[in-house]
């Protein structure tokens, strides 16, 4: 009977660890997955972009470390691993309650990235079940009992926590200032009724604007549009503009995925689009009275840097 109980506890610890590792994997298996996790934090928790970048990596690393130690049933004599896992789930649960109250229940909380879509209420139920099972582990399971684990466990924990920061270093936020190489952007196609629909409703040759040239079917372009949409939510005065191109069949999926209807746009004829910016997308220009002053990739696009540039 004792052997059966111990075997069940070992298997339960492995299953809980696998859940934590899977949760980390859904957020960290590639850079776009990590970005979406960051943007969920920015959009729904209201944190700054830099804090979201740090938080996404920190919590992802915690899940990796806790999941790995649970799988190997290596808890430490004071069982700090299951206790810390419970604390982490309580923090996540407080965040889910905040989401539910402020945003509603009809959203994907991002707990399992885009692999398993979960509402805040569903994820709360999942957390309650996990906490209950971790309490069983903390109360009844001894785990591995070796003196040397007192020193090895914390070291392994710290190394695993650092992995997201090692594999996904936080990108530089500085735009590529063109300085002497700045050039006049030919905006005429955006006002030509035979090439663009609708004709640009904004006078882009006046003042400062950040224009993103996006292909409707390009996944990185959709990421750029999503990021700019969130920035626009946080600061509606940002002078963003999209120039899009692609088949009409991609229009609806593009707007559904990016939710970027808060950014004005023009759909440009394909040849005119490539004549303006070439065949590598997305292209994001910072223009001042029609002249391109800077260019940036969407990964390095930084709201604070844009706001500083606007008041220069």
Order of alpha helices (4+ residues) and beta strands (2+ residues): alpha-alpha-alpha-alpha-alpha-alpha-beta-beta-beta-beta-alpha-beta-alpha-beta-alpha-beta-beta-alpha
